[in-house]
Amino acid sequence: MKNDFSSQFNALNKEIVLSINAKNYARATLLDQARRQFLHDLSSSHIDMIDAEFLSILEESVHETSKLIDIVEHDMKQISQRTGRAVRAHQ
């Protein structure tokens, strides 16, 4: 059962990475909400299922999420700059 939780969590993380790499931010947001709910449910009712392996996976996820946030912030900055240039060009 512990491996099942780890597998489910890993699957959500992989889908989030794929969504962000594809610039499908709406899907990534929905998957992140599902991941947060998964963690909430796990910690609320299955705290005994959290072991060293799962904590290691969680730590890796935090590191990966940090990288993804940097990617999204970079993309947002580029979009903002392009939009600003387009608005100034039409004034």
C-alpha positions, 0 to 999 in steps of 0.5 A: 500500500505504501508503494501505491501512495508513492506511485500515485504521488509520482504519477501526479508529479510527472504529469505536472512536469509534462504539463508545464513543459508543454506550457499547459498551465491550466492542466498543471494547476489542476494537477497541482490541486489534486496533488495538494488534496492527495497530500492532505488526505494522506496526512489526515487519514493515512499518516502511518503510511508516510515512511522514509521512502515517501518523504524522500519522494516528497523532498525530490518533488519540492526540489523539482517544483522549485525548478518548475516555478522558475520556468513558469516565472521566466515564461510569464516575464517573457509574455509580459515583455512581449505584451508590453512591446505590442501595446507600445507599438500600437499606441 
